[in-house]
Amino acid sequence: MRDRCVQAKKMKTVIKNIGLCISVALVLVSCSIFSPKVIPGDKIHLQQTDLDKFSGTYKLFPYLEIDENGSFPRKEKNAYTNLHNYIGEKTIEFDSTLNYSVNIQVLSQNRLLFIFQSDKEVLEQIEINGELKKDGLFYLDNNIRECDGIPYVLGRCYIRKGRVGLTKENDLLLNIARENFGGFLFLSSGRKINSTLIYKKMQ
């Protein structure tokens, strides 16, 4: 009976430690930080009364990318950088012979509608909640938080956050913060990536 009590106490301690690890991981996930270094200098500081400026049609593929090493043009069309990759929910096969765009409509102060379309048809419509914050950027409420196993004990987590804004040319900027972290028995490892993609406004 005494041995069973000792084992039960050990088990409670293990469960408590596991719960603590999960709690720490969740806190770290929620604290992923955007980098101001990748925000273009010609960003408009949006106010609540400016949200209608998002309304319009933009190209699906960016013409510029900014990361912490600088900025460089984007001329090729690829699935990694297109706006649907960060906003859409279903998988779309893009035809290189067609032109694609996204129409953004402001539904309310906290909700945007993204309509992805080709020359031929509407491909997907997505409504996303969000919040305009003091930095003049609209924080999208479509974050990804995925964990396998127990982070920092035996497992990994992947998180992704996004926020959008406008440049002085009224082009759309999308700032993405990504982090992949984990470890084994508290020996942590991970990678953080912050980048901004700029999409040309068509009309």
C-alpha positions as CSV (number, residue, x, y, z in Angstrom):
1,M,0.0,0.0,0.0
2,R,2.9,2.3,0.9
3,D,4.6,1.7,-2.4
4,R,1.4,2.5,-4.3
5,C,1.1,5.8,-2.4
6,V,4.7,6.7,-3.3
7,Q,4.1,5.8,-7.0
8,A,0.9,7.9,-7.0
9,K,2.8,10.9,-5.6
10,K,5.5,10.5,-8.2
11,M,2.9,10.3,-10.9
12,K,1.2,13.5,-9.6
13,T,4.6,15.3,-9.7
14,V,5.2,14.2,-13.3
15,I,1.8,15.3,-14.4
16,K,2.3,18.7,-12.6
17,N,5.6,19.2,-14.4
18,I,4.1,18.3,-17.7
19,G,1.3,20.8,-17.1
20,L,3.8,23.4,-16.2
21,C,5.7,22.8,-19.5
22,I,2.6,23.1,-21.5
23,S,1.7,26.3,-19.7
24,V,5.1,27.8,-20.4
25,A,4.9,26.7,-24.1
26,L,1.5,28.4,-24.5
27,V,2.8,31.6,-23.0
28,L,5.7,31.6,-25.4
29,V,3.4,30.9,-28.3
30,S,1.2,33.9,-27.4
31,C,4.2,36.2,-27.1
32,S,5.7,35.8,-30.6
33,I,7.0,39.3,-31.5
34,F,6.7,41.2,-34.8
35,S,9.8,42.9,-35.9
36,P,9.6,46.7,-36.7
37,K,12.7,46.3,-38.9
38,V,10.8,44.7,-41.7
39,I,8.0,47.4,-41.9
40,P,8.6,49.8,-44.9
41,G,9.3,53.4,-44.1
42,D,6.4,54.6,-46.3
43,K,3.8,52.8,-44.2
44,I,0.6,54.7,-43.5
45,H,-0.3,55.0,-39.8
46,L,-3.9,54.0,-40.1
47,Q,-6.6,55.3,-37.8
48,Q,-10.1,53.7,-37.3
49,T,-11.5,56.2,-39.8
50,D,-9.0,55.1,-42.4
51,L,-10.0,51.4,-42.6
52,D,-12.0,51.9,-45.8
53,K,-8.7,52.5,-47.5
54,F,-8.2,48.8,-47.5
55,S,-11.1,48.4,-49.9
56,G,-9.9,47.6,-53.4
57,T,-8.3,45.0,-55.6
58,Y,-4.7,43.9,-55.3
59,K,-2.4,41.6,-57.2
60,L,-2.2,38.1,-55.6
61,F,1.6,37.9,-55.9
62,P,4.0,40.5,-54.2
63,Y,6.4,42.7,-56.0
64,L,8.7,43.3,-53.0
65,E,9.8,41.4,-49.9
66,I,11.5,42.9,-46.8
67,D,13.3,40.8,-44.2
68,E,15.8,41.7,-41.5
69,N,18.6,41.5,-44.2
70,G,17.0,44.1,-46.4
71,S,14.5,44.3,-49.3
72,F,14.5,42.6,-52.6
73,P,12.1,42.5,-55.6
74,R,9.8,39.5,-56.2
75,K,9.2,38.9,-59.9
76,E,8.3,35.2,-59.9
77,K,4.9,33.8,-59.1
78,N,5.0,31.1,-56.4
79,A,2.7,29.5,-53.9
80,Y,4.9,30.5,-51.0
81,T,4.5,34.3,-51.4
82,N,1.0,34.6,-52.8
83,L,-1.5,36.3,-50.4
84,H,-3.8,33.3,-50.4
85,N,-1.1,31.2,-48.8
86,Y,-1.5,33.3,-45.6
87,I,-5.2,34.1,-45.8
88,G,-7.0,31.3,-47.6
89,E,-8.2,28.1,-46.1
90,K,-8.5,25.6,-49.0
91,T,-5.8,24.5,-51.4
92,I,-5.9,26.2,-54.8
93,E,-3.9,25.1,-57.9
94,F,-2.8,28.2,-59.8
95,D,-2.7,28.3,-63.5
96,S,0.3,30.2,-64.9
97,T,-1.7,31.3,-67.9
98,L,-4.3,33.2,-65.8
99,N,-4.2,36.4,-63.8
100,Y,-5.1,36.4,-60.2
101,S,-6.1,39.1,-57.7
102,V,-7.7,39.6,-54.3
103,N,-10.5,42.0,-53.6
104,I,-10.7,43.3,-50.0
105,Q,-13.9,44.7,-48.5
106,V,-14.2,46.3,-45.1
107,L,-17.2,44.8,-43.4
108,S,-16.7,46.5,-40.0
109,Q,-14.0,48.0,-37.8
110,N,-13.0,44.5,-36.8
111,R,-13.7,42.4,-39.9
112,L,-12.3,42.2,-43.5
113,L,-13.5,40.2,-46.4
114,F,-10.9,38.7,-48.8
115,I,-12.2,37.6,-52.2
116,F,-9.7,35.6,-54.2
117,Q,-10.4,35.5,-58.0
118,S,-9.0,34.6,-61.4
119,D,-9.8,36.0,-64.8
120,K,-12.6,33.4,-64.9
121,E,-14.1,32.9,-61.5
122,V,-14.1,33.6,-57.8
123,L,-11.9,31.0,-56.1
124,E,-12.6,31.6,-52.4
125,Q,-14.1,34.2,-50.0
126,I,-12.7,34.5,-46.5
127,E,-13.9,36.7,-43.7
128,I,-11.3,37.4,-41.0
129,N,-11.7,39.2,-37.7
130,G,-8.9,41.5,-36.5
131,E,-8.0,44.6,-34.6
132,L,-6.4,47.9,-35.6
133,K,-3.7,48.7,-33.0
134,K,-1.7,51.7,-32.0
135,D,1.1,51.0,-34.5
136,G,-1.4,51.7,-37.3
137,L,-1.5,48.0,-38.5
138,F,-4.5,45.7,-38.6
139,Y,-3.7,42.4,-36.7
140,L,-5.4,39.4,-38.3
141,D,-7.1,36.9,-36.1
142,N,-6.1,33.9,-38.2
143,N,-3.0,32.9,-36.2
144,I,-1.7,29.3,-36.4
145,R,-0.6,27.5,-33.2
146,E,0.3,23.9,-33.7
147,C,2.2,21.8,-31.1
148,D,3.3,18.1,-31.3
149,G,4.3,16.3,-28.1
150,I,5.3,18.4,-25.1
151,P,7.4,21.4,-26.0
152,Y,10.7,21.8,-24.2
153,V,10.4,18.2,-23.0
154,L,9.9,16.2,-26.2
155,G,8.1,18.0,-29.0
156,R,7.9,21.1,-31.1
157,C,5.6,24.1,-31.8
158,Y,4.9,26.1,-34.9
159,I,3.2,29.5,-34.7
160,R,2.4,32.1,-37.3
161,K,0.9,35.6,-36.9
162,G,0.0,38.2,-39.4
163,R,-0.9,41.9,-39.7
164,V,-1.7,44.1,-42.7
165,G,-1.3,47.7,-43.5
166,L,-0.9,50.1,-46.4
167,T,1.9,52.0,-47.9
168,K,1.7,55.6,-49.1
169,E,1.1,54.3,-52.6
170,N,-2.0,52.4,-51.1
171,D,-0.3,49.1,-51.8
172,L,-1.1,46.3,-49.3
173,L,1.7,45.2,-46.9
174,L,1.5,41.8,-45.1
175,N,3.8,41.3,-42.2
176,I,4.3,37.7,-41.1
177,A,6.0,36.5,-37.9
178,R,6.8,32.8,-37.8
179,E,8.5,30.7,-35.1
180,N,9.3,27.0,-34.9
181,F,10.6,25.9,-31.5
182,G,10.9,22.9,-29.3
183,G,13.5,20.8,-27.7
184,F,14.4,17.7,-25.6
185,L,14.4,17.8,-21.8
186,F,14.5,21.6,-21.8
187,L,17.4,21.8,-24.3
188,S,15.6,24.2,-26.6
189,S,16.1,25.0,-30.2
190,G,14.1,27.1,-32.7
191,R,14.0,29.5,-35.5
192,K,12.2,32.9,-35.9
193,I,11.4,34.6,-39.2
194,N,9.9,38.0,-39.7
195,S,9.2,39.3,-43.2
196,T,6.9,41.7,-45.0
197,L,5.4,41.2,-48.5
198,I,4.1,44.2,-50.6
199,Y,1.2,43.6,-53.0
200,K,0.4,46.2,-55.7
201,K,-3.1,47.8,-55.7
202,M,-4.8,47.5,-59.0
203,Q,-7.9,49.6,-58.4
